[in-house]
Amino acid sequence: MAIIIEAPSIFAKTKANQFVIFLAGSIENGKAEDWQEKLSKVLDRFDNIIVLNPRRKHWDPELDGKKLRFQIVWEQEGIDKSDLVVFYFDPTTHSPISLLELGQCLGTHKHVVVYCPPIFFRYTNVEVTCGRYNVKPHADYNTFVAEIISHISRFA
């Protein structure tokens, strides 16, 4: 079974050979579908992986500065410590932080898998930016998941 760690829980690799996946992408204060939960259930069948989920079960939109900074640092450290960062851009959201994190990950040449339906309002930005780094955004969920599993399989 995978180890699923949700924000704001502290995380660390417990074994040197664990594969860490960060679930970046749309949340937008609960406006986006809970795709992280859905994907975590798929990934739970794999041993020796850690899944970092930034979505909080109880998000307070009025987080004070200290708690908000903790969340931002939690996400940045999770991205830095991950072997793979996966993104989903929910078409019902704008996801400005996810767009920022995508640019960050691509610029540092992190391994990235992207699911961005063509109806996402900034699809062309995502497609062109990903293309500069030889990443092809997936238009459907099943191919997105298949590529994630391929990365896990290469690690195992």
Phi and psi in degrees as a GROMACS rama.xvg file:
@    title "Ramachandran Plot"
@    xaxis  label "Phi"
@    yaxis  label "Psi"
@TYPE xy
-71.8421  156.814  ALA-2
-98.3986  117.147  ILE-3
-102.107  121.264  ILE-4
-118.78  121.55  ILE-5
-104.997  146.101  GLU-6
-60.7703  140.771  ALA-7
-101.73  24.0288  PRO-8
-62.4231  143.191  SER-9
-72.4561  145.065  ILE-10
-136.291  154.035  PHE-11
-164.889  150.523  ALA-12
-66.681  135.201  LYS-13
-96.1762  -17.8692  THR-14
-134.276  146.541  LYS-15
-61.6604  -28.6366  ALA-16
-99.8051  22.435  ASN-17
-81.1983  142.364  GLN-18
-96.9621  125.994  PHE-19
-109.687  128.49  VAL-20
-117.864  129.11  ILE-21
-104.618  129.882  PHE-22
-93.5213  84.4769  LEU-23
-84.9236  166.621  ALA-24
122.577  -173.117  GLY-25
-56.3107  130.136  SER-26
-134.427  -58.0549  ILE-27
45.7607  59.4229  GLU-28
52.3008  39.9315  ASN-29
84.5473  1.74062  GLY-30
-69.5975  -36.1691  LYS-31
-79.1036  151.603  ALA-32
-58.9343  154.727  GLU-33
-82.6754  69.3189  ASP-34
-68.3315  -25.3178  TRP-35
-64.4761  -41.5515  GLN-36
-64.3339  -44.0413  GLU-37
-60.9174  -46.6272  LYS-38
-70.0197  -36.9482  LEU-39
-58.8674  -37.4425  SER-40
-64.6243  -37.4009  LYS-41
-67.1993  -42.248  VAL-42
-77.7234  -15.7602  LEU-43
-61.4093  -20.1853  ASP-44
-76.7542  -9.98242  ARG-45
-93.8782  134.732  PHE-46
-85.3276  158.539  ASP-47
66.3544  27.3077  ASN-48
-125.969  151.092  ILE-49
-116.577  130.683  ILE-50
-111.064  120.378  VAL-51
-99.7521  118.066  LEU-52
-114.192  111.807  ASN-53
-76.1931  -11.6292  PRO-54
-71.9565  122.871  ARG-55
-86.0214  139.883  ARG-56
-61.6843  -37.4319  LYS-57
-125.484  83.8715  HIS-58
-82.4674  130.386  TRP-59
-104.355  109.148  ASP-60
-64.0952  -12.1684  PRO-61
-103.102  30.1928  GLU-62
-51.7942  132.87  LEU-63
-71.6122  170.163  ASP-64
-53.9608  -41.352  GLY-65
-66.3033  -45.4837  LYS-66
-69.1316  -38.1794  LYS-67
-64.6967  -43.4968  LEU-68
-60.4321  -40.6225  ARG-69
-59.6844  -44.8533  PHE-70
-61.3445  -44.7565  GLN-71
-63.54  -44.9407  ILE-72
-64.783  -40.8861  VAL-73
-55.8268  -46.8963  TRP-74
-66.4975  -44.3057  GLU-75
-62.5595  -42.9611  GLN-76
-66.8777  -38.0522  GLU-77
-61.6675  -43.6556  GLY-78
-62.6546  -46.5552  ILE-79
-60.0498  -38.5633  ASP-80
-87.004  -3.79681  LYS-81
-85.5003  155.092  SER-82
-91.3173  -24.0671  ASP-83
-146.294  133.632  LEU-84
-116.623  125.303  VAL-85
-112.382  141.553  VAL-86
-124.591  138.408  PHE-87
-127.669  127.822  TYR-88
-105.275  100.806  PHE-89
-69.7659  124.774  ASP-90
-62.9274  -14.3771  PRO-91
-87.5989  4.0952  THR-92
-126.109  172.91  THR-93
-104.015  -29.645  HIS-94
49.4014  53.7438  SER-95
-63.3725  -35.8807  PRO-96
-68.8769  -39.1077  ILE-97
-63.539  -38.9215  SER-98
-63.3725  -42.0196  LEU-99
-60.744  -47.4465  LEU-100
-65.6459  -34.7489  GLU-101
-62.1697  -47.2969  LEU-102
-59.6848  -40.9177  GLY-103
-60.5241  -49.1413  GLN-104
-65.8984  -43.4486  CYS-105
-63.5241  -41.2184  LEU-106
-65.8861  -26.6126  GLY-107
-96.3915  4.23307  THR-108
62.1187  33.4351  HIS-109
-65.2978  154.698  LYS-110
-73.7625  124.923  HIS-111
-132.853  139.394  VAL-112
-125.471  132.316  VAL-113
-125.097  133.728  VAL-114
-116.834  111.861  TYR-115
-139.876  99.2236  CYS-116
-58.6647  142.311  PRO-117
-58.66  -14.4593  PRO-118
-86.7028  -2.61776  ILE-119
-61.8435  135.847  PHE-120
-61.595  -22.079  PHE-121
-117.834  33.5809  ARG-122
-55.0571  -45.7787  TYR-123
-62.0419  -39.1503  THR-124
-61.4659  -44.5413  ASN-125
-63.9397  -47.3606  VAL-126
-61.5166  -46.8982  GLU-127
-67.8826  -44.5706  VAL-128
-64.4275  -45.0186  THR-129
-59.963  -41.7311  CYS-130
-58.7727  -33.6572  GLY-131
-63.0678  -22.8188  ARG-132
-114.135  20.1828  TYR-133
58.2608  35.9365  ASN-134
-111.804  127.675  VAL-135
-103.363  117.079  LYS-136
-67.4876  136.048  PRO-137
-82.9291  141.314  HIS-138
-92.3299  -10.7407  ALA-139
-138.182  155.345  ASP-140
-62.6919  -42.572  TYR-141
-63.6301  -40.2836  ASN-142
-72.895  -31.5278  THR-143
-58.6131  -51.6384  PHE-144
-64.0432  -41.3187  VAL-145
-59.5765  -39.8965  ALA-146
-69.6583  -37.4869  GLU-147
-61.2086  -45.9709  ILE-148
-63.0883  -35.977  ILE-149
-61.487  -41.6156  SER-150
-63.1572  -43.804  HIS-151
-62.2086  -43.1103  ILE-152
-63.2918  -36.977  SER-153
-67.2919  -30.7186  ARG-154
-74.273  -39.5753  PHE-155
